[in-house]
Amino acid sequence: MTHDFLESLKNELGPDVFFGDDIPARYHNDWSGMTPVRPLALVRARTTEHVSKTLRLCHQHKVPVTPQGGLTGLAGGARPIEGGVALSLDRMNAIEEIDTVMATMTVQAGVPLGVAQRTAEDAGLFLGLDLGARDSCLIGGNLSTNAGGNRVIRFGMAREHVLGMEVVLPDGTIITSLNKMLKNNAGYDLKQLFIGSEGTLGVITRAVLRLQAKPADLATAFCGCPDFPSMLELLKSARQHLGAALTSFEVMWPSFYDFMTGRLPSLRRAFSEQHGIYVLIENGGRNAEDNRMLLETVLGEALEKGWVSDAILPASNREARDLWAVRESVSEYGKLMGPTTAFDVGVPTSAAGRLVEAVEAAVSERWPDAIGLSYGHIGDSNLHFVCNIPSAGTNQPYKAITELVFDLVAKEGGTISAEHGIGLVKKPYLKLSRTPEELALMGKIKHALDPHNVLNTGKVLPGSEY
Ligand SMILES: Cc1cc2nc3c(=O)[nH]c(=O)nc-3n(C[C@H](O)[C@H](O)[C@H](O)COP(=O)(O)OP(=O)(O)OC[C@H]3O[C@@H](n4cnc5c(N)ncnc54)[C@H](O)[C@@H]3O)c2cc1C
């Protein structure tokens, strides 16, 4: 059976299919840090028809297939499985159209997010989706994970940036629905099934992205606040004064800020004093002077009321980039910390301070040498916690740390994943955030679309093991 399957794959996909040592190691894993797996075959599709042929063959021969984008996912969703096919979209990287009247961009799934952002800006428009992995992650991966990032507070998650999509179903059927209209209530909004389902229901091949008016500029402020409650007052004031122009409100606890600025010589500490919590605010209104003036108003009031102890309004883009560099240094964890257990939980914003205190205290009590860093997209109720236990070396107690953190998250009524998704890493814990009825419905949808359980087998849904 495997022999027939591989022959058919070779016949139908020709030079776009790779086997054995010809499969580069980068396709063996994503950023989750799990053990790499070399797939049976790698297909690097160039067209939607290639994707369709691959899925049809996998469906017929009941061979599992893992969709892959830029492989920056942190949940193990794009890690291939042994004996299965890895299906990479990285060669489907054309920008097919920019429509400046409709403010849309039609892209293939393999376009890197950063390329889509720059192309929109060159056309005088703006793509509101942004995340640290922008130059490595691909649009298909962003949509299938319903990615969040730095500007959700203003523009929403990836879902809000999509008007139309083309998807290939597990049996190879191509569903082309490249709608460009803002309003279209003709029947079910099918694209929503595939956005955020982490490649378990279909493979995204093309998308129509919704673009925004380009902000005149993005003014940044960096603040040191005495404590979490003061920071919440600052958030309320920023929302009130900046309104829809508030594009980011990113928070770093001292555990994160001190560790990163202390360990990375390229990063500059903004203040000589220590503060209780650090905030990056970005204001992207229509007028550059107003942007800065409004930020000054927010900071003036906050300093007067004691919500902010110190603040910087950078004088140049370069200075602003230096301030953002600390927040964006998350890509350096691997080098600085070694193996980590990482979280992207969500909790109601007012509970986030209590949760960080509880998590940092509980982890240090249990593992006294633990290094735990807390930061987050606080305006979106999304907290990150990254942890390494130096004394555990390569044998990190992932399960014990995860259970400890998720238990505290559950007590605050939170979610185990706000943006990275479930993949493999969080699959055993999905039941903490979803009811049995919700899980059963997810299982029914999966079975209806993928009766042989071949597409991204074993990911997301408990009981979907191959
Ligand atoms: C430094 C860094 C910063 C990050 N910051 C953020 C952040 O702020 N917010 C955030 O949400 N995430 C963040 N991430 C996580 C990651 O970048 C996102 O999850 C991203 O959306 C994954 O895109 P990708 O192309 O790399 O997908 P991959 O990792 O290749 O795949 C992710 C999932 O999508 C599936 N998939 C991929 N392509 C397709 C497709 N075309 N059709 C169907 N399924 C597909 C895969 O099977 C897998 O389940 C960060 C990661 C890093 C390394």
The ligand as a Gaussian input file, in Angstrom:
#p B3LYP/6-31G(d) Opt

LIG

0 1
 C        8.928000      34.841000      17.738000
 C        7.501000      34.402000      17.636000
 C        6.487000      35.301000      17.970000
 C        5.145000      34.911000      17.857000
 N        4.173000      35.806000      18.196000
 C        2.874000      35.463000      18.065000
 C        1.835000      36.380000      18.394000
 O        2.080000      37.499000      18.828000
 N        0.553000      35.988000      18.193000
 C        0.248000      34.740000      17.713000
 O       -0.949000      34.433000      17.544000
 N        1.200000      33.840000      17.436000
 C        2.505000      34.162000      17.596000
 N        3.484000      33.252000      17.300000
 C        3.105000      31.880000      16.877000
 C        3.052000      31.683000      15.340000
 O        3.855000      32.627000      14.687000
 C        1.618000      31.786000      14.832000
 O        0.855000      30.722000      15.355000
 C        1.497000      31.770000      13.305000
 O        0.184000      32.125000      12.946000
 C        1.872000      30.425000      12.675000
 O        2.017000      30.613000      11.282000
 P        2.956000      29.631000      10.437000
 O        2.823000      30.008000       9.010000
 O        4.323000      29.608000      10.970000
 O        2.202000      28.247000      10.672000
 P        2.779000      26.792000      11.011000
 O        3.549000      26.814000      12.272000
 O        3.470000      26.225000       9.844000
 O        1.408000      26.012000      11.230000
 C        0.547000      26.336000      12.285000
 C       -0.734000      25.479000      12.199000
 O       -1.454000      25.820000      11.034000
 C       -1.573000      24.693000      10.149000
 N       -1.393000      25.252000       8.808000
 C       -0.330000      25.921000       8.310000
 N       -0.589000      26.357000       7.069000
 C       -1.840000      25.941000       6.760000
 C       -2.680000      26.081000       5.628000
 N       -2.296000      26.738000       4.534000
 N       -3.917000      25.515000       5.667000
 C       -4.344000      24.840000       6.752000
 N       -3.588000      24.682000       7.857000
 C       -2.358000      25.225000       7.859000
 C       -0.508000      23.713000      10.597000
 O       -0.880000      22.384000      10.321000
 C       -0.460000      23.994000      12.091000
 O       -1.492000      23.309000      12.748000
 C        4.828000      33.603000      17.422000
 C        5.844000      32.708000      17.101000
 C        7.164000      33.093000      17.206000
 C        8.222000      32.098000      16.836000

